[in-house]
Amino acid sequence: MNKMFTFAAIMLFAFQAQAENIEEVVVYAQEVKTTKASPLTSTTLFEAIMPDKTWMAGGYGASTMFRERGAQSVHTVVYKNGVPANNPGSGWYDFGHDITSGETVKVISGANGVMYGSGSIAGTVLIQDTIDTSVTARLGSNHQQYISVAPTSWFQYSDFSVEQQTRNDNTETDKYENKSAKIIADAGDFKFIVNAVDYAYDYDNCYTPEFTQSNDCLQDGQKVTVSVRNEYFTLGRTEEKAEYFTEGVSTYQNESSRDYFRIGDTTNLSTLLEVTYGVDGSKEQYNEHSDDNYGVFLSVDAQFILDYNFGIRYGNDDQNALRFGIAKDQFYLNVGTSFRKPNLYELYGDSYVDANDELMPEEGTGYEIGFGALSLFRYDFEESIEYTPGFNTIMPIANAIDESDDIIEMVEPASSTDVWTNARYYNAGSYSTQGVRFSNNFGPVSVMIKYNDSDKARVAQYITVLTYKKMWKEIAYKVRYVGSFDRTPGLYDTLPTGQEYLDDLKKLNFYAVKKLPNNTTISFTALNLTNEQAEVLPYYNNKGREFNLTIQYNW
């Protein structure tokens, strides 16, 4: 832990607080929206960020990546308390281990995204820890338990656990546990923030050192971010560690860290012209491998008949990007480039992933045009980086060979053995993703409709989210229906004869929140009311009907 404190040195959705669940952020040319999450209406941060998300394959704690508009998860950049939070090794941000505890989220879109990296074309999410003096407790189905205590405005502790079935090819019950703590302290003109998460996730179907399969699997990990920041300056460190156990024996572990700094300012040259500029840099460490990244950025907001935004970023290793946006009343337009070099995990792998130091970077261009509630988008990537899972191959072995008289003859029948081939990342060429979005409110009813045409597997072509909200007798009610249809199968998906797409994912949720006069709030949620059954990914079903009762007291 000492290392965390001796450092050398943001997605396109957000939250509504308290009784309200999460609403989509309608993306304009350079819009910034800030909302707040509440444990009264969501369990995980990922549930809160994506209103159209149905289930996490593998249940609570499982690896959960954000893939918006058909783009890969590594094209969404997440900052936590001013510090890049995407895993320093993999480039992912894993929402599976984030329990909602009152975070404020700011969504950045359009040309402003160049301030947060050249590869942030699919969006930037800024997560900011906040603490409200309170105590929160929840009981739910599947032995779900949650308690959070914030005795002061500078410290909060949360504890969450649940029992669940992670796969559909057995009936074994696995447990997920999550313990997290926040510290927010003022240090003169600076704010000092620490966020630490310790989790343990039981799961099924892992490999022993002899590459035999087992259901006695455990991932034990920690995620920590530390930052010191003010209006102009941020210095911070991100650390992640995951250790994997099979049948109680440690099989391998990954460790990564990032030291980060950022210096910048915003200047109003006039009432119609605002300029943001700065420099940032980081040193990333993944096991024994390291990488340096740094860049300068400039973002200009101007108002001359139309609203303009222009962003440029120049970084080492060609990590450059240009973004441009215009808006007028309800009309908006975005154009931008993206550059993402291979991350350390893709280049060097681990015990089960082979290295590939010849990977080429991903480069792409994105477009979006919209009017009011309707928008059209397209992303074109010249190169992509894909993942090939590991697999077993049965190889014949000759038990004996007679080479007399230059004749090779099998003396005994050949036996066979299983040969394990590691997973690997590789360049898969170009791909594109395009689609149409509609999102609007009609009185108490909100409608969100999405169409995705993507070359990527498991991306739903049609998504519908319908929400009805009603306040009756001082109780806030909400009913939400989510449906994901026509999910394209991947290379390794096996479908029944005659079935073209993966199972549709449908979910109907009910929420009721009552605020009492003594600063106590009671929340009841019923998830998957119709008890839909579907396979989210091969061998991973959705979760059945869930009920939660949450009580929160503020002072």
N, C-alpha and C positions, 0 to 999 in steps of 0.2 A: 504493500500500500504506500510505502514511503516514496516509491518511484513516481506515483501519481502526482505528488505534491512538489516534486523537484524538477518540474518541466522547464525546458529551455525556451522555451518560448514563453430543400425547403420545398403531383402531386397536385394536385390541382383542386384540393378539397379542404374544408375546414369545419369548425364546430360552431354550435350554438350552445349556450350555457343552460344549466339547471333543467327546467322541465322540457326544454326543446332538445330533440335529438339532432343529428347532424344534417345540414343542408349542403347541397353542392355549391361550390363557388363558380359562378358564371365568369368565364375567362374573357376579359377585355384586353385591349392592346398592352396596357401596362398597369393593370389593376393590382392593388394591394388590399387584402382583406384580413382583418384580425377578429378571431372569435375564441371562445374558451370551451374546453371540455369539462364534463362532469361525470364522476363515477356513478351518479344516480341513473344515467341513461345509457351508459356503455361500459363494457368490461375492459376491453383492450383499446389501445390507441388506434389500432388499425381499423377496428369496427367504427370508430368515430370518424376517421378520415375518409373512408369510402362508404357512402350511403348505399351504393349498389353492390357491395360485397355481401355474399351469402354466407359461406363457410370457409374456415381455414382447414385445408386438408391436413389431417393428423391431429386436429383439435388445438386446444390452448397450448401455447408454448412452441408449437411446430414452426419451422422456418417459413416465414410469410413475407413475400416480396411484393412490392407495389409495381404493377404493370399497367400503365394508363395509356389508352389510345393505341394499343398494340405494340408500343415501344418496350424495349427491355428494361428491367428494373434498374439497371445501372445508369440509365439516362434520367433518373430523378435524383436530385441532390437534397439531402436532409442535413440541416444544421441544428444542433442542440446547444442552447445557451451560447450561441455565437461561434461554436466550433463545429467543423465538419464531422458528421456522425456516421456517414457511410463507412462500413468496415474498412480499415486501412489496407487489409490484405485483399479482400474480395471485391470491394467497390459497392457491395450491396448495403442496403439498410434493412435489417431484419426486424419487422414490427412484432414478431411473435412473442417477444419478451418484454413488451411495453404495456404496463397496466395503467389504465386511466386514473390519474390522481390530481386533476385540476390544471393541466397544462394550458397555456395560451399558444395558439398557432397562428402564424402569419403566412399567407400564401402569396408568392411572388410569381408573376407571369409576364410574358412579353419580353421586350428587349432588356429589362432590368436584370434578367437572369444571368447576364454575362458577369455580374459582380460575384457570382457564386460558382464559377467554374465553366470551362468551355464545353463540358459534356452534359450540361443541365437542360437540354432542349425540351425534355418531357416535363419539366417543372422544378420548382424549388420550394421546399417546405421548411419553415423556421419554427422549431419547437422551443418554447421558452418555459422553463419551470416557474411556477408560482406556488405560494403557500397561503392558504386561508386557515386561520386557527379553527380547528374543527376536529370531530371524531366521526368516522364513518364505518358502518358495519353492514355486511351483506351475507345472507344465507341463500343458497340456491340448490337446484337439482344437481345430481351427480356429485354430491358432497362438496359443492362449491362454497368456499368461505373466503371472505375478504374483510380486512380491518385496516383502517388508516387512522393514524393519530398525528395531529399537528398541534402540539401544546403551545408553540410560539410561532411567530411569523417568520422564523428563520430555520426551523427544523421540522421535517415530516418523515414518518416511517410508515410503510405499507407492507402488508403481508397477504398473499393470495395463494390458494391451493384448490385443486379440483381433481377428481378421479374420472377417467374417460377410457373409452376403447379407441385405440389409435388406428387400427386396421380392420378390414372387413373379412379377413381370412382366418381370424381366431376370435375368441371371446374374452381374451385376457384384458384385465383392467389395469391401466397405467396411471401414474400420478404425475402431476405437474405442480411445482412449488416455485414461488417468486417472492423474493424479499428485496425491497428497494428503500433507499433513503435519499433525502434531499437536504442540502444545506445552502441557504442564501443569506449572505452576510454583507453589510455595507462596510467598505474599507476606504473612508474618505470619499474621493471622487469616483472610486472604482467599486464594482460589485463583484464579490467572490461567490462562485456557484459550484457546487459539487452535486453530481447525480450518480449514484451507484446502484447497480442491480446484480443480485446473485440469484441464479435459477438452477433448477434440476428438472430435467425432462426425460421421463421414461418413454421409450418407444420400442417398436418391434421390427424384426427383420434386419439385423445388422450382421456383420461378418466377424468371425473369430480370426486370430492371427493365422490359422490354418485355412482360412477362407471357407469355412463351413458356416451355415446360417444359424442364427440364434434369435430368440425373442426377448432375451434378457439384456436389454440395451439401455444405456444411460448417457445423456449429455449433461455435463456439469459445467456451467459457465459464469462469467462475470463481464459486465459492461460498465465502464466508468468514463465520465467526462468531467473535466475540471477546467474552469475558465475564470479569468480575471479580465474585466472589460469596463469600458466607459463609452462615451459617445463617439470617440475617435479611434480607440485602440482596443484590440482583443488579443489575449495571449492564452493558449489553452492546450490541453492534452486529452486525447482519446485513447483508451485502452480496451482491448477485448481479448478474452481468453476462453477457449472451449476445450474441455478434456472429455474424451469418449471412452466409455467402459463397456466391455462385453463380458457377461457372466462374472461381474465383479472385478475384472482385470482391466487395467488401463491399456487401451490399444494404440491410441495416438492422441496428440493434442496440437492445437494451433494457437499461436500468440501473435498479436499485432498491436501496434501503437502508432500514434501520429502526434507530433509536436507541431503547433500551428500558431501563426501570428497574422494579424491583419491591421493595417493602418490606413485610415481613409477619412474623408470629410465630405459634407454636402454644402455647396455654396449657392446662394441665390444671387445671380448676376443682375436680375431685375425681377419684377413681379411675374414676368412671363417666361423666365429662363432659369432653370435649376440644373446645376452640374454636380454629379457625384463622382469622385475619383479616389484611387487608392492603390495599394499594393498588398499582396498576401503571399504567404509561402508556407510550406510544410515539409517535414521530414518524416517519411513513413517507414515503419519497420514491420516485416512479416517473417516470423521465425528468424533465420539467419540472413534474410534478404532485406535490402533497403532501397529507397527511392526518394529523390528530392523533386518537389514541384513548387513553382513560383510563377507569379504573373502580375501584370498591371492592368487596371480596368478603368473605363470611363463610361459614364452613362449621362445622357443629356435629355432633360425634359423641357419642351418648348411649346408655347401656345401662340400660333400665328394663323388665324382662321381655323386651322385644325389643331388637334393635340398631337404632338410628335414625341417619339422617344427613340433615341439612337444609342446603342451600346456596342462597345468594342473591348475585346480582351486579347492581350498578347502574353503568351507564356512560353516556358521552356519546352523543348521537345515538340514544337509546332502545336502546342495546346492553345490555339487561337480561335476566336469566334467573333462573328458580327451579327447583331440583331437590330431590326428596325420595326417600329410600330407606329401606326397612326390611328386616330379615333376622332369621331365627330358625332356628338349626341349618342345614338344607339349603334352607330356603325363603327367597326374596328377591323384592323388588319395587322397581322404579324408576319414577318419573314425573318428567318434566322438560320445560321449555320451551327454545326456541332462537331466537336473533335474529342474523341475519347481514346487515349492510349491504353493498351492492355494493362490490367492491374497485376499486382504481385502474385495473387493466387492463380490467375489465369496463366501467368508466365512460368511459375515454379511449382504449383500444385502442392500435394501433401502425400501422405502414405498411400492414398487410394486414387490420387489424380497425378498423372504424369506431367512433367514439365514440357513446355513448348515455348522456347525463347525466340521463335521465328514468327510469332503472331504479329500481324499488321494492325494498326489502329482502326477504329470505327470513325467514319466521317459521314456526315449527313446534312440535309437541308430540310427545314420545316416551314410550312405555310399554314396560316389560319385566317379566315375571313368570316365575319359575322355581322348580324344585325339584330339587336335586341336579344331575344331568347334563342335564336337560331344561329348555328355556326357550322362551318365546313373546315376540315383540316386535312393535311397530307404531310407525311414524313417520308423522305427518300434517303436511304442509307446506301452509300457506295460499297461499304464493307461491313460485315457483321462478325461477331465472335460467338460461336455456339459451343455446346457442351455435349460430349458423347459419354454416356454412362459406362461403367465397367461391366464386364460380362465373363461368363465361364465358357471355355471351349473344350470339348472332349477330344483328346489327342491319342492316337494309337501308339503303342510302344512295343517294339520287337523284343521278346525275351531272350532270343539267342539267334546267332547268324553263323552260317557255315560259308566261309569264303574260299574253300578249296577249289582248285582248278578254275579260278577266276569266275566262279559261278556263285552269286549271292542267293541264298535260299533260306527261307524262314524255317527253322527247325521246330519251333513251337508256335502255336497260335498267338497272335498279338493281343496284349492286354491294353487297357486305356487308363488315362488319368485326366482329371480336370485341371486345365490351365487357366489361371485368372489373368485377364487383361485389364489394366487400370483404365479409369476414365481419363478424358483428355479434352482440352479446349482447342478449337481449331477455327480458321477463317472459313466462313460459309458463303461469302459473296454478298451481293446486294439484296436488299429487301425493301418493301414499302408498306406503309399502313396509311389508310385514309378513312374518312367517315364523316358522319353528320351528327350533331348534337342539338337537342331541344330541351330547354328547361325554363319553366315558368310557373307562376302561382295564379290560381283561379279561386280567390277567396280562401276558404279553409283547405282547399285541395291544391297540392303541388304536383306537377307532372315533370318527369325527366325521362327522355327517350334518347337512346344512343344506337347508332349503327356503325359497326367497325368492319372494314374490309382490310384484313391484315394477312401478310404472308406467314405470320407466326402461329404456331399451334396453340390450342386451348384458349384462344381469344374468342369470346362470345360475339357473334355477329349482331345480335339484337339484345338490348338491355332496357328494361322498363322499371321505373321506380315511381310508385304512386303513394302519396302521403295525405292523410286526412287528420286535421288537428281541431280540437274542440275544447273550450273551457266550459265546464258545467259544474255548478255548485262548488266553485273554488277548487276544482280538481282539473288539472290539465291532462287531457286524453290525446293519444295519438295512435293511429293505425297505419302501418307501412307495409306495402307489398313490393317485393323485389323479384324480378325474373331475369335470368340469363339464358339465352336460347341459341341453338346452332353453334356449339363450341367445336371447332375443328380439331380432330384427333391428331396426335403427334406420331412420330415414327415408332414409338414403343407402346402405343395404345392398342389394345385388342378389343374389337367391338363384336357384338353378336351378329350373326349373318343377317344381312339386310339393313342394319343400322348404319346410317351415314355419319351422324354426329355423336359426340359424347352426351351423356344424360343432361337434360335441362335442369337448371338449378332454380328452385322457386322457394320463396320464404315469406311468411306472413307474420308480422310482429305486432304486439300490443304494448303500449306504455301508459302508465297512469302515475301522476306525481301530485302530491298534496303538501302544501307548505303550511305548517301550523304556526300559531301566534308566538310560540316560545322559541323561535329560531330553529325548530326541528322540521326536517323535510322527510317525507316517506315516499318511496318510489317502488312501484311494482312493474315488472316486465315479464311478458310471456313471449318467448321466441319460437318460431316455427310452429305456430298454432295448429296448422293442418298436418303436422308430423310427416312432412315430405321425406321420401327416401330416395337418395341418388348417389352415384359415385362421382365424387369431385375429381379425383385423380385415380389411376389404377391402384386398387387395393385400399383406397381411402374413401370411405363414405362420409356423407354429411352427418351432422348431429341431429338427434331427434328433438322432441319438444323440450324446452328448457323454461324454468321459472326462477325468478330472482326477486327477493325482497330486500330493499336497501333503506337504511335509516341514517340520516346525517344531522348532527347537531353543531351549529356554529356559535361562536361567542366573540 
